[in-house]
């Protein structure tokens, strides 16, 4: 008895199956791209907030590192500021301590104010507020104090 080999019928993909597969893949890709877009937007906002906090910190550090009392009277120009009370100005665009613009940070606005305050038992103190407005409109406020430190221990 002679056996004949069985013939297998090779089937392809029908047009309907192909269209359904393309639609499912398109929906999945659209969902993934939408998610990536949302993540990117949130990431940019976080970067802007971090940058604003760094700018505020740099300006505050510069101001509070200056002398408490003014040795020379009022000065014109930030590069000439020699005491903390000179720091009352607004920069449109971030600038370094010598007044030169910092590249890439022109969209930020920085407002610095310094005013005398009393801190309980410490009568001689100056509060420095640095307000940074980011290009997206968010505001970061950082405050610090400069005291007239004499090295004496205060007792109640």
C-alpha positions as CSV (number, residue, x, y, z in Angstrom):
1,X,0.0,0.0,0.0
2,X,1.4,3.3,-1.1
3,X,0.8,6.3,1.0
4,X,0.4,9.7,-0.6
5,X,1.8,12.6,1.3
6,X,-0.8,14.9,2.7
7,X,-1.0,18.3,1.4
8,X,-1.2,21.1,3.8
9,X,-3.0,24.2,2.8
10,X,-0.9,27.3,3.6
11,X,-3.1,30.1,4.6
12,X,-2.2,33.8,4.7
13,X,-3.6,36.7,6.6
14,X,-6.9,38.1,5.4
15,X,-7.4,41.7,4.6
16,X,-9.8,42.1,7.5
17,X,-7.2,40.7,10.0
18,X,-4.6,43.0,8.6
19,X,-6.7,46.2,9.0
20,X,-7.7,45.2,12.5
21,X,-4.0,44.7,13.5
22,X,-3.1,48.1,12.0
23,X,-5.9,49.8,14.0
24,X,-4.8,48.2,17.2
25,X,-1.2,49.1,16.7
26,X,-2.1,52.7,15.8
27,X,-4.2,53.1,19.0
28,X,-1.3,51.7,21.2
29,X,1.2,54.0,19.6
30,X,-1.1,57.0,20.0
31,X,-1.5,56.2,23.7
32,X,2.2,55.8,24.3
33,X,3.1,59.1,22.5
34,X,0.4,61.0,24.5
35,X,2.0,59.6,27.7
36,X,5.4,60.7,26.6
37,X,4.2,64.2,25.7
38,X,2.6,64.6,29.2
39,X,5.8,63.4,30.9
40,X,7.9,65.9,28.9
41,X,5.7,68.8,29.8
42,X,5.9,68.0,33.5
43,X,9.6,67.5,33.2
44,X,10.1,71.0,31.7
45,X,8.1,72.5,34.6
46,X,10.2,70.8,37.2
47,X,13.4,72.0,35.4
48,X,12.1,75.6,35.4
49,X,11.3,75.4,39.2
50,X,14.7,73.9,40.0
51,X,16.4,76.6,37.9
52,X,14.5,79.4,39.6
53,X,15.5,78.0,43.1
54,X,19.1,77.8,42.0
55,X,19.0,81.4,40.8
56,X,17.4,82.6,44.0
57,X,19.9,80.8,46.1
58,X,22.8,82.4,44.2
59,X,21.5,85.9,44.6
60,X,20.7,85.4,48.3
61,X,24.2,84.0,48.9
62,X,25.7,86.9,47.2
63,X,23.7,89.4,49.2
64,X,24.1,87.8,52.6
65,X,27.9,87.4,52.1
66,X,28.3,91.2,52.1
67,X,29.1,93.3,55.2
68,X,26.3,94.3,57.6
69,X,27.2,97.9,57.8
70,X,27.9,100.2,54.9
71,X,31.5,101.3,54.9
72,X,31.3,103.8,52.0
73,X,27.7,105.0,51.6
74,X,25.3,104.1,48.8
75,X,26.9,102.6,45.7
76,X,25.7,102.6,42.1
77,X,25.9,99.3,40.2
78,X,25.7,95.8,41.6
79,X,29.4,95.2,41.0
80,X,30.1,98.0,43.6
81,X,27.7,96.8,46.3
82,X,29.7,96.3,49.5
83,X,26.9,95.8,52.1
84,X,23.7,93.8,52.3
85,X,21.4,96.9,52.3
86,X,22.6,97.9,48.9
87,X,20.6,94.9,47.5
88,X,17.3,96.5,46.4
89,X,17.0,96.0,42.7
90,X,15.3,94.1,39.8
91,X,17.1,92.3,37.1
92,X,15.2,91.5,33.9
93,X,17.2,88.4,32.9
94,X,19.6,86.7,35.2
95,X,22.9,88.6,35.6
96,X,26.2,87.6,37.4
97,X,27.7,89.7,40.2
98,X,29.4,92.0,37.8
99,X,26.2,92.8,35.9
100,X,26.8,90.6,32.8
101,X,23.8,88.6,31.5
102,X,23.9,84.9,32.0
103,X,23.3,83.1,28.7
104,X,20.1,81.1,28.4
105,X,18.5,82.7,31.5
106,X,17.1,85.9,29.9
107,X,13.5,84.9,30.5
108,X,13.7,85.0,34.3
109,X,13.1,88.2,36.3
110,X,14.8,88.6,39.7
111,X,13.7,91.0,42.4
112,X,15.9,91.5,45.5
113,X,14.9,93.5,48.5
114,X,16.7,94.0,51.8
115,X,15.2,95.7,54.9
116,X,16.1,95.9,58.6
117,X,14.1,93.7,61.0
118,X,14.3,92.7,64.6
119,X,14.7,89.0,65.4
120,X,13.6,88.6,69.0
121,X,16.8,89.1,71.1
122,X,18.8,90.1,68.0
123,X,17.9,93.8,67.3
124,X,20.3,94.2,64.3
125,X,19.2,92.1,61.4
126,X,18.5,92.6,57.8
127,X,16.0,90.4,55.9
128,X,16.8,89.7,52.3
129,X,14.0,88.5,50.0
130,X,14.8,87.1,46.5
131,X,11.8,86.7,44.2
132,X,12.4,84.9,40.9
133,X,9.7,84.8,38.2
134,X,10.2,82.0,35.7
135,X,9.3,82.3,32.0
136,X,6.2,80.2,32.6
137,X,5.0,82.7,35.3
138,X,5.7,80.6,38.4
139,X,7.3,82.6,41.3
140,X,10.0,81.3,43.7
141,X,10.6,83.3,46.9
142,X,13.7,82.7,49.0
143,X,14.5,84.7,52.2
144,X,17.5,84.9,54.4
145,X,18.9,87.1,57.2
146,X,22.1,88.9,57.7
147,X,22.9,89.9,61.3
148,X,25.4,92.3,62.8
149,X,27.4,89.5,64.4
150,X,29.8,90.6,67.0
151,X,30.9,87.3,68.5
152,X,29.2,87.9,71.8
153,X,26.8,85.4,73.3
154,X,23.3,86.8,74.0
155,X,21.9,86.0,77.4
156,X,18.2,86.4,78.3
